[in-house]
Amino acid sequence: MKDLLVKINAEIETFKTESESLTEKGVKAAGARARKATLEIEKLLKEFRKVSIEESKK
């Protein structure tokens, strides 16, 4: 579970960095990288929900 949280936080940081590059510097490629990070965050959050439910049943 801790490993999953580390991955989630890393993807959130990636999203923050890329979205700032897009909005502040106008780097268009950063937009694509930010969108990719959101997809990965979505997958990781679904996995977190699944693991969390399993842990609560123990």
PyMOL Python script that loads the backbone (N, CA, C, O; Angstrom):
from pymol import cmd

cmd.read_pdbstr("""\
ATOM      1  N   MET A   1       0.820  -1.191   0.000  1.00  0.00           N
ATOM      2  CA  MET A   1       0.000   0.000   0.000  1.00  0.00           C
ATOM      3  C   MET A   1       0.869   1.261   0.000  1.00  0.00           C
ATOM      4  O   MET A   1       0.557   2.241  -0.677  1.00  0.00           O
ATOM      5  N   LYS A   2       1.964   1.222   0.769  1.00  0.00           N
ATOM      6  CA  LYS A   2       2.856   2.381   0.816  1.00  0.00           C
ATOM      7  C   LYS A   2       3.484   2.647  -0.551  1.00  0.00           C
ATOM      8  O   LYS A   2       3.645   3.798  -0.958  1.00  0.00           O
ATOM      9  N   ASP A   3       3.835   1.568  -1.255  1.00  0.00           N
ATOM     10  CA  ASP A   3       4.418   1.705  -2.589  1.00  0.00           C
ATOM     11  C   ASP A   3       3.424   2.370  -3.544  1.00  0.00           C
ATOM     12  O   ASP A   3       3.798   3.206  -4.367  1.00  0.00           O
ATOM     13  N   LEU A   4       2.175   1.990  -3.419  1.00  0.00           N
ATOM     14  CA  LEU A   4       1.119   2.574  -4.244  1.00  0.00           C
ATOM     15  C   LEU A   4       0.970   4.067  -3.962  1.00  0.00           C
ATOM     16  O   LEU A   4       0.793   4.862  -4.885  1.00  0.00           O
ATOM     17  N   LEU A   5       1.041   4.445  -2.691  1.00  0.00           N
ATOM     18  CA  LEU A   5       0.937   5.857  -2.326  1.00  0.00           C
ATOM     19  C   LEU A   5       2.111   6.666  -2.872  1.00  0.00           C
ATOM     20  O   LEU A   5       1.948   7.816  -3.281  1.00  0.00           O
ATOM     21  N   VAL A   6       3.286   6.058  -2.874  1.00  0.00           N
ATOM     22  CA  VAL A   6       4.464   6.729  -3.435  1.00  0.00           C
ATOM     23  C   VAL A   6       4.258   6.982  -4.934  1.00  0.00           C
ATOM     24  O   VAL A   6       4.572   8.060  -5.439  1.00  0.00           O
ATOM     25  N   LYS A   7       3.730   5.983  -5.630  1.00  0.00           N
ATOM     26  CA  LYS A   7       3.473   6.126  -7.063  1.00  0.00           C
ATOM     27  C   LYS A   7       2.438   7.214  -7.332  1.00  0.00           C
ATOM     28  O   LYS A   7       2.595   8.013  -8.255  1.00  0.00           O
ATOM     29  N   ILE A   8       1.378   7.244  -6.520  1.00  0.00           N
ATOM     30  CA  ILE A   8       0.329   8.256  -6.692  1.00  0.00           C
ATOM     31  C   ILE A   8       0.918   9.650  -6.499  1.00  0.00           C
ATOM     32  O   ILE A   8       0.676  10.544  -7.310  1.00  0.00           O
ATOM     33  N   ASN A   9       1.683   9.838  -5.437  1.00  0.00           N
ATOM     34  CA  ASN A   9       2.286  11.147  -5.177  1.00  0.00           C
ATOM     35  C   ASN A   9       3.251  11.564  -6.274  1.00  0.00           C
ATOM     36  O   ASN A   9       3.318  12.743  -6.624  1.00  0.00           O
ATOM     37  N   ALA A  10       3.999  10.611  -6.822  1.00  0.00           N
ATOM     38  CA  ALA A  10       4.935  10.927  -7.904  1.00  0.00           C
ATOM     39  C   ALA A  10       4.178  11.396  -9.144  1.00  0.00           C
ATOM     40  O   ALA A  10       4.590  12.355  -9.796  1.00  0.00           O
ATOM     41  N   GLU A  11       3.082  10.730  -9.471  1.00  0.00           N
ATOM     42  CA  GLU A  11       2.295  11.133 -10.640  1.00  0.00           C
ATOM     43  C   GLU A  11       1.639  12.502 -10.427  1.00  0.00           C
ATOM     44  O   GLU A  11       1.527  13.293 -11.363  1.00  0.00           O
ATOM     45  N   ILE A  12       1.213  12.771  -9.207  1.00  0.00           N
ATOM     46  CA  ILE A  12       0.620  14.080  -8.917  1.00  0.00           C
ATOM     47  C   ILE A  12       1.668  15.177  -9.086  1.00  0.00           C
ATOM     48  O   ILE A  12       1.370  16.247  -9.616  1.00  0.00           O
ATOM     49  N   GLU A  13       2.881  14.915  -8.641  1.00  0.00           N
ATOM     50  CA  GLU A  13       3.962  15.888  -8.814  1.00  0.00           C
ATOM     51  C   GLU A  13       4.265  16.106 -10.298  1.00  0.00           C
ATOM     52  O   GLU A  13       4.501  17.233 -10.733  1.00  0.00           O
ATOM     53  N   THR A  14       4.257  15.019 -11.065  1.00  0.00           N
ATOM     54  CA  THR A  14       4.475  15.134 -12.509  1.00  0.00           C
ATOM     55  C   THR A  14       3.390  16.003 -13.130  1.00  0.00           C
ATOM     56  O   THR A  14       3.675  16.878 -13.947  1.00  0.00           O
ATOM     57  N   PHE A  15       2.149  15.754 -12.737  1.00  0.00           N
ATOM     58  CA  PHE A  15       1.042  16.553 -13.257  1.00  0.00           C
ATOM     59  C   PHE A  15       1.209  18.026 -12.903  1.00  0.00           C
ATOM     60  O   PHE A  15       1.012  18.894 -13.753  1.00  0.00           O
ATOM     61  N   LYS A  16       1.571  18.312 -11.658  1.00  0.00           N
ATOM     62  CA  LYS A  16       1.765  19.704 -11.229  1.00  0.00           C
ATOM     63  C   LYS A  16       2.839  20.382 -12.073  1.00  0.00           C
ATOM     64  O   LYS A  16       2.646  21.497 -12.557  1.00  0.00           O
ATOM     65  N   THR A  17       3.955  19.711 -12.241  1.00  0.00           N
ATOM     66  CA  THR A  17       5.077  20.272 -13.000  1.00  0.00           C
ATOM     67  C   THR A  17       4.692  20.546 -14.449  1.00  0.00           C
ATOM     68  O   THR A  17       4.949  21.629 -14.976  1.00  0.00           O
ATOM     69  N   GLU A  18       4.076  19.561 -15.084  1.00  0.00           N
ATOM     70  CA  GLU A  18       3.725  19.701 -16.499  1.00  0.00           C
ATOM     71  C   GLU A  18       2.612  20.727 -16.705  1.00  0.00           C
ATOM     72  O   GLU A  18       2.642  21.485 -17.675  1.00  0.00           O
ATOM     73  N   SER A  19       1.638  20.757 -15.810  1.00  0.00           N
ATOM     74  CA  SER A  19       0.555  21.732 -15.979  1.00  0.00           C
ATOM     75  C   SER A  19       1.066  23.157 -15.765  1.00  0.00           C
ATOM     76  O   SER A  19       0.586  24.089 -16.411  1.00  0.00           O
ATOM     77  N   GLU A  20       2.027  23.332 -14.871  1.00  0.00           N
ATOM     78  CA  GLU A  20       2.641  24.653 -14.695  1.00  0.00           C
ATOM     79  C   GLU A  20       3.418  25.060 -15.940  1.00  0.00           C
ATOM     80  O   GLU A  20       3.365  26.219 -16.354  1.00  0.00           O
ATOM     81  N   SER A  21       4.136  24.121 -16.538  1.00  0.00           N
ATOM     82  CA  SER A  21       4.872  24.421 -17.769  1.00  0.00           C
ATOM     83  C   SER A  21       3.913  24.841 -18.872  1.00  0.00           C
ATOM     84  O   SER A  21       4.212  25.747 -19.651  1.00  0.00           O
ATOM     85  N   LEU A  22       2.775  24.192 -18.937  1.00  0.00           N
ATOM     86  CA  LEU A  22       1.782  24.516 -19.959  1.00  0.00           C
ATOM     87  C   LEU A  22       1.188  25.899 -19.730  1.00  0.00           C
ATOM     88  O   LEU A  22       1.127  26.711 -20.652  1.00  0.00           O
ATOM     89  N   THR A  23       0.754  26.166 -18.515  1.00  0.00           N
ATOM     90  CA  THR A  23       0.056  27.427 -18.255  1.00  0.00           C
ATOM     91  C   THR A  23       0.983  28.623 -18.146  1.00  0.00           C
ATOM     92  O   THR A  23       0.647  29.707 -18.625  1.00  0.00           O
ATOM     93  N   GLU A  24       2.142  28.451 -17.525  1.00  0.00           N
ATOM     94  CA  GLU A  24       3.033  29.586 -17.302  1.00  0.00           C
ATOM     95  C   GLU A  24       4.002  29.836 -18.452  1.00  0.00           C
ATOM     96  O   GLU A  24       4.299  30.985 -18.778  1.00  0.00           O
ATOM     97  N   LYS A  25       4.490  28.770 -19.064  1.00  0.00           N
ATOM     98  CA  LYS A  25       5.501  28.920 -20.105  1.00  0.00           C
ATOM     99  C   LYS A  25       4.945  28.695 -21.498  1.00  0.00           C
ATOM    100  O   LYS A  25       5.597  29.013 -22.492  1.00  0.00           O
ATOM    101  N   GLY A  26       3.739  28.146 -21.571  1.00  0.00           N
ATOM    102  CA  GLY A  26       3.123  27.909 -22.872  1.00  0.00           C
ATOM    103  C   GLY A  26       3.710  26.743 -23.642  1.00  0.00           C
ATOM    104  O   GLY A  26       3.625  26.712 -24.870  1.00  0.00           O
ATOM    105  N   VAL A  27       4.304  25.786 -22.952  1.00  0.00           N
ATOM    106  CA  VAL A  27       4.894  24.618 -23.592  1.00  0.00           C
ATOM    107  C   VAL A  27       3.771  23.641 -23.941  1.00  0.00           C
ATOM    108  O   VAL A  27       3.196  23.003 -23.060  1.00  0.00           O
ATOM    109  N   LYS A  28       3.466  23.533 -25.234  1.00  0.00           N
ATOM    110  CA  LYS A  28       2.336  22.712 -25.656  1.00  0.00           C
ATOM    111  C   LYS A  28       2.548  21.225 -25.369  1.00  0.00           C
ATOM    112  O   LYS A  28       1.593  20.522 -25.039  1.00  0.00           O
ATOM    113  N   ALA A  29       3.758  20.748 -25.485  1.00  0.00           N
ATOM    114  CA  ALA A  29       4.039  19.337 -25.227  1.00  0.00           C
ATOM    115  C   ALA A  29       3.782  18.981 -23.764  1.00  0.00           C
ATOM    116  O   ALA A  29       3.472  17.834 -23.444  1.00  0.00           O
ATOM    117  N   ALA A  30       3.911  19.958 -22.890  1.00  0.00           N
ATOM    118  CA  ALA A  30       3.647  19.716 -21.469  1.00  0.00           C
ATOM    119  C   ALA A  30       2.180  19.377 -21.237  1.00  0.00           C
ATOM    120  O   ALA A  30       1.853  18.647 -20.301  1.00  0.00           O
ATOM    121  N   GLY A  31       1.304  19.896 -22.072  1.00  0.00           N
ATOM    122  CA  GLY A  31      -0.118  19.584 -21.966  1.00  0.00           C
ATOM    123  C   GLY A  31      -0.375  18.104 -22.188  1.00  0.00           C
ATOM    124  O   GLY A  31      -1.158  17.484 -21.469  1.00  0.00           O
ATOM    125  N   ALA A  32       0.287  17.546 -23.183  1.00  0.00           N
ATOM    126  CA  ALA A  32       0.139  16.110 -23.460  1.00  0.00           C
ATOM    127  C   ALA A  32       0.686  15.282 -22.305  1.00  0.00           C
ATOM    128  O   ALA A  32       0.085  14.278 -21.922  1.00  0.00           O
ATOM    129  N   ARG A  33       1.808  15.690 -21.753  1.00  0.00           N
ATOM    130  CA  ARG A  33       2.391  14.964 -20.623  1.00  0.00           C
ATOM    131  C   ARG A  33       1.502  15.080 -19.384  1.00  0.00           C
ATOM    132  O   ARG A  33       1.391  14.124 -18.616  1.00  0.00           O
ATOM    133  N   ALA A  34       0.876  16.226 -19.182  1.00  0.00           N
ATOM    134  CA  ALA A  34      -0.034  16.419 -18.046  1.00  0.00           C
ATOM    135  C   ALA A  34      -1.263  15.535 -18.206  1.00  0.00           C
ATOM    136  O   ALA A  34      -1.724  14.930 -17.238  1.00  0.00           O
ATOM    137  N   ARG A  35      -1.791  15.459 -19.418  1.00  0.00           N
ATOM    138  CA  ARG A  35      -2.954  14.596 -19.655  1.00  0.00           C
ATOM    139  C   ARG A  35      -2.607  13.134 -19.431  1.00  0.00           C
ATOM    140  O   ARG A  35      -3.406  12.377 -18.881  1.00  0.00           O
ATOM    141  N   LYS A  36      -1.415  12.740 -19.858  1.00  0.00           N
ATOM    142  CA  LYS A  36      -0.965  11.365 -19.650  1.00  0.00           C
ATOM    143  C   LYS A  36      -0.863  11.068 -18.150  1.00  0.00           C
ATOM    144  O   LYS A  36      -1.228   9.982 -17.699  1.00  0.00           O
ATOM    145  N   ALA A  37      -0.370  12.032 -17.392  1.00  0.00           N
ATOM    146  CA  ALA A  37      -0.256  11.855 -15.944  1.00  0.00           C
ATOM    147  C   ALA A  37      -1.631  11.693 -15.305  1.00  0.00           C
ATOM    148  O   ALA A  37      -1.783  10.918 -14.361  1.00  0.00           O
ATOM    149  N   THR A  38      -2.639  12.417 -15.810  1.00  0.00           N
ATOM    150  CA  THR A  38      -3.983  12.287 -15.238  1.00  0.00           C
ATOM    151  C   THR A  38      -4.540  10.885 -15.474  1.00  0.00           C
ATOM    152  O   THR A  38      -5.230  10.339 -14.613  1.00  0.00           O
ATOM    153  N   LEU A  39      -4.250  10.307 -16.622  1.00  0.00           N
ATOM    154  CA  LEU A  39      -4.706   8.938 -16.892  1.00  0.00           C
ATOM    155  C   LEU A  39      -4.042   7.947 -15.939  1.00  0.00           C
ATOM    156  O   LEU A  39      -4.686   7.024 -15.440  1.00  0.00           O
ATOM    157  N   GLU A  40      -2.768   8.145 -15.696  1.00  0.00           N
ATOM    158  CA  GLU A  40      -2.042   7.258 -14.787  1.00  0.00           C
ATOM    159  C   GLU A  40      -2.545   7.440 -13.352  1.00  0.00           C
ATOM    160  O   GLU A  40      -2.684   6.464 -12.613  1.00  0.00           O
ATOM    161  N   ILE A  41      -2.816   8.675 -12.962  1.00  0.00           N
ATOM    162  CA  ILE A  41      -3.366   8.943 -11.627  1.00  0.00           C
ATOM    163  C   ILE A  41      -4.707   8.240 -11.469  1.00  0.00           C
ATOM    164  O   ILE A  41      -4.984   7.644 -10.428  1.00  0.00           O
ATOM    165  N   GLU A  42      -5.534   8.310 -12.499  1.00  0.00           N
ATOM    166  CA  GLU A  42      -6.843   7.659 -12.449  1.00  0.00           C
ATOM    167  C   GLU A  42      -6.694   6.155 -12.206  1.00  0.00           C
ATOM    168  O   GLU A  42      -7.398   5.586 -11.372  1.00  0.00           O
ATOM    169  N   LYS A  43      -5.779   5.515 -12.934  1.00  0.00           N
ATOM    170  CA  LYS A  43      -5.555   4.081 -12.763  1.00  0.00           C
ATOM    171  C   LYS A  43      -5.065   3.768 -11.349  1.00  0.00           C
ATOM    172  O   LYS A  43      -5.523   2.814 -10.720  1.00  0.00           O
ATOM    173  N   LEU A  44      -4.133   4.579 -10.863  1.00  0.00           N
ATOM    174  CA  LEU A  44      -3.578   4.336  -9.537  1.00  0.00           C
ATOM    175  C   LEU A  44      -4.615   4.547  -8.440  1.00  0.00           C
ATOM    176  O   LEU A  44      -4.623   3.818  -7.448  1.00  0.00           O
ATOM    177  N   LEU A  45      -5.488   5.532  -8.608  1.00  0.00           N
ATOM    178  CA  LEU A  45      -6.526   5.775  -7.609  1.00  0.00           C
ATOM    179  C   LEU A  45      -7.544   4.649  -7.572  1.00  0.00           C
ATOM    180  O   LEU A  45      -8.042   4.288  -6.506  1.00  0.00           O
ATOM    181  N   LYS A  46      -7.854   4.093  -8.742  1.00  0.00           N
ATOM    182  CA  LYS A  46      -8.751   2.936  -8.775  1.00  0.00           C
ATOM    183  C   LYS A  46      -8.109   1.758  -8.056  1.00  0.00           C
ATOM    184  O   LYS A  46      -8.780   1.032  -7.322  1.00  0.00           O
ATOM    185  N   GLU A  47      -6.817   1.569  -8.266  1.00  0.00           N
ATOM    186  CA  GLU A  47      -6.086   0.495  -7.587  1.00  0.00           C
ATOM    187  C   GLU A  47      -6.064   0.750  -6.082  1.00  0.00           C
ATOM    188  O   GLU A  47      -6.226  -0.180  -5.292  1.00  0.00           O
ATOM    189  N   PHE A  48      -5.865   2.006  -5.684  1.00  0.00           N
ATOM    190  CA  PHE A  48      -5.868   2.348  -4.259  1.00  0.00           C
ATOM    191  C   PHE A  48      -7.209   2.013  -3.623  1.00  0.00           C
ATOM    192  O   PHE A  48      -7.270   1.457  -2.527  1.00  0.00           O
ATOM    193  N   ARG A  49      -8.279   2.358  -4.325  1.00  0.00           N
ATOM    194  CA  ARG A  49      -9.620   2.080  -3.803  1.00  0.00           C
ATOM    195  C   ARG A  49      -9.802   0.574  -3.591  1.00  0.00           C
ATOM    196  O   ARG A  49     -10.326   0.136  -2.567  1.00  0.00           O
ATOM    197  N   LYS A  50      -9.367  -0.193  -4.561  1.00  0.00           N
ATOM    198  CA  LYS A  50      -9.475  -1.654  -4.483  1.00  0.00           C
ATOM    199  C   LYS A  50      -8.678  -2.205  -3.304  1.00  0.00           C
ATOM    200  O   LYS A  50      -9.185  -3.024  -2.538  1.00  0.00           O
ATOM    201  N   VAL A  51      -7.455  -1.766  -3.162  1.00  0.00           N
ATOM    202  CA  VAL A  51      -6.587  -2.241  -2.078  1.00  0.00           C
ATOM    203  C   VAL A  51      -7.136  -1.783  -0.731  1.00  0.00           C
ATOM    204  O   VAL A  51      -7.118  -2.541   0.238  1.00  0.00           O
ATOM    205  N   SER A  52      -7.615  -0.569  -0.669  1.00  0.00           N
ATOM    206  CA  SER A  52      -8.160  -0.021   0.563  1.00  0.00           C
ATOM    207  C   SER A  52      -9.370  -0.817   1.040  1.00  0.00           C
ATOM    208  O   SER A  52      -9.503  -1.090   2.233  1.00  0.00           O
ATOM    209  N   ILE A  53     -10.235  -1.183   0.132  1.00  0.00           N
ATOM    210  CA  ILE A  53     -11.411  -1.983   0.486  1.00  0.00           C
ATOM    211  C   ILE A  53     -10.983  -3.353   1.002  1.00  0.00           C
ATOM    212  O   ILE A  53     -11.534  -3.856   1.980  1.00  0.00           O
ATOM    213  N   GLU A  54      -9.993  -3.954   0.333  1.00  0.00           N
ATOM    214  CA  GLU A  54      -9.491  -5.263   0.774  1.00  0.00           C
ATOM    215  C   GLU A  54      -8.890  -5.180   2.178  1.00  0.00           C
ATOM    216  O   GLU A  54      -9.101  -6.069   3.002  1.00  0.00           O
ATOM    217  N   GLU A  55      -8.139  -4.105   2.444  1.00  0.00           N
ATOM    218  CA  GLU A  55      -7.513  -3.924   3.752  1.00  0.00           C
ATOM    219  C   GLU A  55      -8.565  -3.723   4.839  1.00  0.00           C
ATOM    220  O   GLU A  55      -8.385  -4.193   5.962  1.00  0.00           O
ATOM    221  N   SER A  56      -9.651  -3.039   4.527  1.00  0.00           N
ATOM    222  CA  SER A  56     -10.674  -2.775   5.539  1.00  0.00           C
ATOM    223  C   SER A  56     -11.468  -4.022   5.906  1.00  0.00           C
ATOM    224  O   SER A  56     -12.085  -4.081   6.970  1.00  0.00           O
ATOM    225  N   LYS A  57     -11.450  -5.013   5.029  1.00  0.00           N
ATOM    226  CA  LYS A  57     -12.173  -6.256   5.284  1.00  0.00           C
ATOM    227  C   LYS A  57     -11.410  -7.211   6.185  1.00  0.00           C
ATOM    228  O   LYS A  57     -11.969  -8.193   6.671  1.00  0.00           O
ATOM    229  N   LYS A  58     -10.129  -6.923   6.408  1.00  0.00           N
ATOM    230  CA  LYS A  58      -9.299  -7.811   7.224  1.00  0.00           C
ATOM    231  C   LYS A  58      -9.572  -7.620   8.698  1.00  0.00           C
ATOM    232  O   LYS A  58      -8.960  -8.288   9.531  1.00  0.00           O
TER     233      LYS A  58
END
""", "prot")
cmd.dss("prot")
cmd.show_as("cartoon", "prot")
cmd.util.cbc("prot")
cmd.orient("prot")
